[in-house]
Amino acid sequence: MAAELGPLVAPGTTHLPDLDSKSLQARMDDVLAAVKGGDRMVVHILSHGFLDGGRASDLMIAATDTLHPEHDDVRETAFAVRDFLSKADRKAGHLLLLLDVCHGGGALDWTTHIKYTRRQIFVIAACPPDEQAWSGRFSEAVCEVLSGVVRGHKGIDPRERFVRLTWFRDELHRTLINLCKKANLPEQEVAYSKLEGLRTEFLLNPWFREDHAEVYELDNYWRLQDFMAGVHPALDIGHYLSKASGRHDVDPADGVSLFSGREDQLVKVADWLSDGAEHGTLCVVTGSPGVGKSALLGAVVCCTQTQLAKVMHSTLVQQITPSARPEQRRLVAAVHARQMTLADTMDSIGAQLDLKQPTGGWSSQQLVGAVASLSDEPLIVVDGLDEATDRVQITVELLLPLAEQVFPDGPRSRACQLLVGVRPHWDQLPQLAATVFGGSQLLVDLDAADRGQLQQDLETYVERLLYETDTYASERKLRGRIARTVAERVVGSSHGGEFLKAQMAAQSLAQAAPLTEEAVDAAVAEMPMTFASLLEGQLTDERTHPWARRIMTALAFGKGSGMPAHLLPQVAAGLPPACDAPGREDVDAVLTGMSFYLRRDVDPSYGTTLYRLFHQELVDHLRASARELPDPQGLRDTGDAS
């Protein structure tokens, strides 16, 4: 236990075995003094526990010389947990007490009366007050969980400096239940203090990275770009960076961004940003799925948000033509509205603009007034409005009032500049359509772009993508031939989603066997040109992990920001026809191998990484095809996949 806990606590651990009652009391007095002095202490006790007088609140822990519980002087030879916790309460520091003793849940009684917002004492025990703890299995489970944290657990997000106790508690409970099942013994239930909503900073996350470049070097740059949380916690950096980059993986030392094309449209937006009075307060960027709306908005956010612009100066900002490059702004709020409510959207905007939230939360009128009262005019960016849960309420109650707020006699004429990305689903948002097509606002329609220019932009984009692969990095002529052929196929076979289809096509070609110049035309001609069929090509490839289809389908049924990795085995196994659950190694392999199709977020309560599919068409396709899935064990046994 001391060895496993050592890397996760500072300044380290002390192991004190077989203490007599005086030594145990003296050590716990030292802990009490440290807590009184403001330290954070983690104490794990493995011993016998009993209830003095049968009262759950009077939990006693045995030392080597403890007398029988029925002895009159038992309190003089055993450690009284309630007395200790009562002395630790109201001290400057914090205490986490892990108890592997019978009736360990009795220690929780003292913590339940402490005012929730002031709670600094936390107990996680091996069992409830009326139950027994067996054979040190709680300690064994703690060791297994801590060992997983040190090795690098998929569930813990690298943006979290500390391991959340909510996650630790749940992972500990799952591990303990599994240990009991393996030993064919009755399940042992973990007991614990209330933890939700509190900052419980006891166990260090050894995989936390504060420096941006250090974060990216964990694996590769764009696959882990959404770990860059240093800009603002309310800003969905992963969404805007990945879209602006035009790719999903690149080493930071390369200084390469693959953003290309859409220069005419970006010039329009940059002009509107610098002098938007002529085109009104609102600029709407529209177009079909995958046509590049989010890429354009991502480039704007990376250029205008001061901290992002500094970080991305050499990799993105400098690569945009000066006439199309938006200038930095002091106040920028960027929201990725996918599956967000009106309250979520207002909270994010308010937080990014450092506005003080009213008691009870924002109303739309309060937020509009607060934005209008700012000394500088902010830029507010909302991408994926049509994918928001409350898209109509967000539009009618927040965005349009912000766009229509005017101040004839004030320090400035409007509350803000508002840049919105939305698919052309105008029947779902008629109020927005009326405002945009009324002529007073700027509309940038990416579907209306010149097809010849679009093909040139796609060719440049695909060539850059292929240059980053091991297969085609040194094959200049072949690379150009493939890029030209892919661009012609994408533009000629579909209208809408061209950049995303080109990216997925390049990804598919990079993972397939190397092409010869003679085979290019046939290979590209056979490529499907829908998002779903491009994904299908990956899922049916014999090199794809046998669990990939089930796990990706499980993710398609996730809600909100996504699904944590620990739920994937049960969900994947429960899809029809039901089968045995995959192991952690299978889940990790799929999340790594299929990362191109995934986006990540952080669960605000547990500090875990949430995974979701990056495009709604993939969600719809996998849900529709979930009626009858193959058995991964059968695939592995027959050798159909490796």
N, C-alpha and C positions, 0 to 999 in steps of 0.2 A: 504494500500500500504506500509506504513512504517513497519507494522508488518511482511508482507511477505518478504520485501526486507532485513530486519534486519539480518537474519542468513547468507546472501549471500554477505554482504559487511563488510568491517572493517574500523573503529571500531564500526559501527552501523549506525542507521538512526536517523534523526531529522524530526519531522512532524511540519510544520508551516502552519496552515490553515488561510484563509481569510486575507491575507496580503494587506495592503494599498501600494501605489506605492513606498513610501520612504522605507518601511520595506522590500519590495520585492527587491528593488535595493540594499539595504544594505546587504541582504543575498547573492545575486548573486555576490556582490563585495567580500564577504568572500570566496565564491567558487573560484573566480578568483585568489585571493591571495593564496589559497591552491594549485591550479593548477600551479601557478607561482613558488611555493615552491617545486614542484615535486610530489605532491599527485595525486592519482587517485580518481576522483570524479564521482559519479552517481547522477544525478539530474532528478527528475520526476516532471513535472508541469501539473496540471489539471486546466484549466481555459478557458476563451474565447480568441480567436485569430482573428486578422484582419490584412489586408495588408494596410499599410500606403500609400496613393496615388495610390492604386491598383497595386503596384509593388511587385512581389512575393518575391524579395530579402529583402523587408522591412517588415518582419513579426513582429508584435507587440502583446504583451501578456497583457491582462487586469488585473489590480489589483482591489481592492474593490472600489477605488475612481477614477478609470479611466474615463475620459470624453468621450463623443461621438466621434467616429472616425473622424467625419467631423469637430471637434473643432480645432481651430488654435493651441491650446496648448496641443494637445493630446500626443505628445512625452514627455511632462513633467510629464504625469500621467500614462504612460504605459511603459512596459519593452521592449526595442529594442533588439531583438535577434541578429541581424547582428552586431551591435556595440559590444555586449558581445562576440560573437564568434571571431570577429577580434582581440579583446584584449587577448582572450585565446590562439589564434594561436601563435606558436613559443615559448610557455612556456615549462618548464621542465616536467610538469606533463601531465596527460591524462584526458579527459572528455568524459563521455557518457551522452547525453542529451535526455531524453524521453519526448516527447511533446504530450499531449492529448489536442490539441487545433485545432480549425478550421484553415485550410490553413497551418497546421504544416510543410508540406513538403517544405515550403518556406525557412526554416532554412537550407536546404541542399545546397542551392546555394553557401553559403560561403565555405562549405567543399569540393566542387568539384574542386576548383582550387589549393588545397594544394597538394604538391608533394606526390605521392602515398606512397613512402617508408618512408616518414617522418610524415605521417598523425597520429595525436594524438587526434583529435577531431572527435567524432562520434555522429550522430543524428539518432534516430529512432522516426518517427512521426506517428500520428494517420491517416493521410490522405495526399494526394498530395496537392500542393499549391492552386489549383483551386477548392478544394472540402471541404465539411463540415465534422466535427467530431460530432457524436451524442451520447448524454446521457452517456458519460464517458465509452463507451464500450471498448475503447482502454485500459483504466486503469483496467477495469474488466478483460480483456484478459491478461494483464501483471500480475495481481494478480493470475490468474488461472495457468499461466505458472510457475511463481515463486513458487507457492504452490506445483506444481508437482515436481519441482527440489528438494525442501526440503524433500518431501515424498520419493523421490528416483525414478527418471525417467529412464525407460529402455533404452532410447536413449543416455544418457550421460555416457560415459565410465569412470570407476573409475580411469583410468590412467591419466585423465585430471585434473590438479589442478584447472583450471578455466573453467566455462561454455563458450564455444565459442559463440561470438555474431552472427556468421553466423547461428548456430543452434537456438539460442534464437530468432533471427529475423524471421526465417522460422516458428518456432513453434508458435510464437506470431501471425503471419499472419494467419496460419491455425486456431488458436483458435478464432481470431477475426471474421473470415468468418463464423465459426460455430455459434458464438453468434448472428451474424446478421441473419443467416438462422433460428435459433430458434425463434427469435423475429419477423420473417417475414418482415424484413426490407432490403433495398438495401445494397449490400455488401460494406464494408468499406475497402479500400486498404491501407496497411501500406506503408509508404515511408521511405527510409533509405539511409545512406551513403554507399559508397563502403566498403566492409568488407573483401572480399576474400584475403587470403594470408597474413593477418596481425595478429600479436599477440595482441589480445584484452583482456587484463586481468582485468576485472572489477568485474564479479560475481563469487564468490568462489563456487567450487563444494563441497558441504558438504559431499559427498560420496567418495571424493578423499582419497586414502590411500597410504602413502609413505612407511611405514614399510611393509615388505613382509608378515610376519605372520598376521599383522593387515588386510591386503588385503584378505588373505585367510579366515579369520574368518568371513568375510561378509556372507558367506554361507557355502561352504566347499572347501577343498583344490584344488582338481583337476578340479572341475567344474569352478573355478575362477583362475586357474593357469596362464592363459594368461593375467592377470592383473599385472603380475610382470614385470614392465617396467623399473626397476632400473638397469638392466644390460646394455643394449644398445638399443636405440630406433629403430635401423635398423635391429636388430636380432629378428626373429619370435620365441620368447621364448615359446609362447603357443604351437606351433607345436612340438618343440623338447622336451619340458618338458612332454607333454601329451604322446608322443610316447615312451619316455624313461621310463615313470612311469609304463606303461602297464595297466593303469586304468584311470578313469575319475573323481573319487571323493575319498578323504581321508582327515581326519583331520590332520593338520600339527603336532599336539602333538603326533600322533601315531608313527611318524618317520618310516613310512612303504613305501617301493616301491615294486611293484610287478614284476619288470623286472626279467625275468628268461629265461634260455635257450640260445641258440646261442653262447655258450661259446667258442666252437672251432673256430667259425668264428670271434668272438671278439678278440681272441688270435692272429689270423692272422693280423687283422687290427692294434692291439696294437704293434705287432712286426714290421709291416710296418711303423708305426708312429715313432718308436724309431730308426729304421735303414732302411729307405725306399730305400736306394740306390740300394739294390739288386733287388727290384721289380719296380724300376722306380718312377717317380713323381706321377703317377696317380693310384688310387685304386677305382675300380667300384664295388659297392654292388648292385646285381640284384636279381630278383625273382618276382614271380607273386604278384598281389595285395593282401595286408593283410598278407604277409608271414613274415613280421618283418623287412623290410629294414629300415623304419623310426625309429623303436625302437632301432635298432643297431646304426644308425647314431645319434639318440638322446642321447644314452648313451655316445657315443664318445664326443659329444658337451658338455654334462654336466660334463664330466671328464676333458676335456682339457681347456674349457673356464674358466679363473681364478675365476671370480666372481661367475659364476654358480657353479663351483666346491666347493666353500666355502659354498654357500647356501645349496647345495644338498649333502654335505659331509656325513651326518649321514643317510639321507633318500635314497640315491642311491649309491654314490661313494663307500662307505665302504662295500656295499653289493655285489659288483662285485669282483670276485676272483682276487687276486693281479696279477697273471700272465696274466689276460685278461683286466686289468684296464689301459687305456691310461693315460699317464702323462700330467700334466698341461702344457700349452704353453702360451708364452707371447702374441702372436698374433694369434687370431682365428677369422675368419669370417664365419658365417653360414647362408645360404640362403635357404628358402623354395620356390622353383621356381614355384609353382603352379600358372598358369595364369600370370606369369611375362614376361615382355619384356626384350630384351637385355639391354636396358637403365636402367630398374628397377634393374636388376641383378648387373650391374656395379655400380650403385649408392649405393646399399646396401653393396657390398663388400668394396668399397672405404670408405664409412662412418664408417664401423666397424673397418677398419684398420687405421682410422684417417688420410687418405690421402687427400690432398687439391685438391678439384675438379677444373679442368680448367674452364676458362670462356667459356660458351657455352656447358658445360657438357663433360663427358668422351667419348673418342673414345676407341675402344678396344686396339689399339696399345698403347695409352697413359696409360691405366690402367695396361696393362702387364708390361710396362716399370716402372711404379710407384711401382708395387708390387715387381719387381726384384730389385729395388733400396733400399728396406727396409733393415735395419741393421740386423734384425733377420728374419729367414725363417718363413713365416706364414703358418698356416693350413687353407685352404679354403674348406668348406663343402657345397655341393649343393645337396639338396634332391628334389625328384620329378621332375627331369629334363624333363622326357617325358610329364609332365603335363604343362610345360611352354608354353606360347603363341609363343615365338620365340625360340623353342627348338633347331632348326637347327642352327640358327644364334649364339645362346649362345654357342653351341658346337664348331662350326667351327671358329667363330671369337674371342672367348674368352677362353674357356676351353682348347682346343687343343693347341693354342699358349702358354698358361700358362704351359701346361704339357711339351711342346717341347722346351721351352726356356732353354738354357744351357749357362754356363759361364766357359769355360775351364780355364781361367786365373783370374777369379774373386774371391771374398771372400768366395763364396759358389758355388756349382755346378749347382743349379737350382733356379728358381724363387720362388717356393712354393711347398707344398705338397697339392694334390688335391684329395678330397674324394667325390665321386659322387654316389647318389642313383638313380636308374633308373629301370623301368620295362624292360623286355627283348624284347622290340619292336625294334629289330636291323634293320628292314627294313626301319624304320623311321629315324634312326640315323646311316647310314652306315659308316660315317667317324669315329664315336666313336667305332663302332664294329671293324673296321679295325685296329684301334690303340690297342684296348683291346686284340683282338685275335691274334695280331701280336707277342705276347709273351713277350713283354718288360714291361708290366704293370701288376698289381695285379687284378685279378677278383675273387670276392667272390659271389658265386651263392647259394643263400639260398634254392632254389628249389632242389639242389643236396644233401642236408643234409640227414644223415642216418634217416630213418623213425622210427626205434625203439627208437633212442635217442630223436627224435622229439616228439614221443608220451609221453615219460617220462617228457619232458619239459612242454608239454601242460598240463599234469596231475598236475604238481606242480603249474603251472600258474592258472588253474581253481580252485584248492583247495585254493589258496591265495585269489582269487577273492571272493569265497563263504564265506571265513572266515570273510570278512569285512561286510557281510550282517547280519541284525538282525535275519533273519530266520535260518541261518545255523552256526552262530558263535559258539554256544555251542554243535553242533552236529558233533563231530569229525569223528565218524565212517560213518555216513550218508554222510557227506561232502566228505570224501575220496572216497566213492562208486560213488557218482555223478561225481566227478572229473575224476575218472578212466573211467567211462562209456562215458562221453563227449569226453575225449581225444581219446578213441578208435573209436568213431563215426566220429569225425572230420578227423582223419588220414585215416580211412577206406573208407570214402565216397567222398573224394575230394583230389585233388592235387593242392595246392596253397591257400594262404590266411588263413592258419591254425590258426595262433595266433589271428587274428581279428575275425574269425568265433567263436573261443573258447570264446573270450571276449563277443561277442554279445550273444552267447548261455548262458553264465553265467548271463548276464544282464537279459535275458528273463526269466530264471529260478528264479532269485531273485525277479522278479516282479510278478511271478505267485503264485498260492496257494502252500503252503509247500508240498513237496513230502514225502511220506513214502518210506522205503527201498524197499518194494515190488513193488512200482510204478515207480522206477527209470528207469528200462530198457525200459518200454513202453513209458514213457514220453520223454526220450532222443531219442528213435527210431523214434518218430513222428516229431521231430524237423527238420525243413528245414535246408539245408546247403548252402544256397546262401545268400549274404548280403541283396539282395532285399527281399527275402522271410522272412528273420529274421525281417527286418523292417516291412513287412506286418503283421507279427504276433503281433507287437506292435500296429500298426494302427487299426487293427480289434479287439483288446482286448476291451471288454465292459467298462473297466475302463479308456480307453484313452479319452482325451478331444474331443468332437465332431468336433472342428475346426482343429484338429491336421493334418488330411490329406491335407486339403486345404492350410494350412499355410506352411507345409513342402513342398508341391508341389510348392508353390509360391517361396520358397527359392531355389528350384531346377532351377528356371529360372533366378536367380541372376547372375551377372557378376563380374569378378574381385575378390575383397576381400570379397564380400557379399552384403547383403541388410540391410538397417536400419529398425528398428522395426516399425517406423511410416509409411512406405510404405506397410507393410504387409497386413493391412486391405483392401486397395484398390485392390492390386494384387490378394489376396485370393478371394475376392468377384467377381472379373472379370473373374476368371477361369470358364470354361463351366460346367454346366449352371450357368449363373450369378445369384447372390443372394445378399441379404443385407450384408453389411460389418460387420465383428466381432468388438466387443468393445475392448478397451485397456486391460481389464481384461482377455478376451479370449486369446489375443496375448501373454500376460505375462505368462499365465498358460501353453500355449503350449511351449514357449521358455524355461520355467523351466522344464516342464515334459519331454520334448524330448531333453534335453541338451546333453545326451549321444551321439546323432547323429550330434551335431553341433560344429562348431569352430567359434571363434570370432576374430575380428580385429578392428582397430580404423580407422575411416575416417580421413585422414590428414587435410581436409579442415574444417570439422564440429565438430570434436572431439566426434562423436557419435560411438556407438558400431555397427559393421557390423556382420551379422550372415550368415553362409554358411554351407552346408552339408559337412561332414568330408570325404566322399568317392565318387569318380566319379560314381561307379556302382549305388549308391543310386540316384544320379542326373539323370542318364540315365533312371532308372526304373520309377521314379516319372514323368519325362517328358513324357515318353511313355504312362503312364496311366492317363494322364491329360485330355483326351478327354471328359470324362463324370464323374464328381465328385458328390458325394452326397450333398444334402442341409443340412448343420449343424443344421439349425433351425428345420428341419424335424426330424433329429436324436434325438434332445433334446425333441421334442414334443412327439415322440413315445416311448421314454425311452430306445432306443437302445444303448445309451451311457450316461454316467453321468459325 
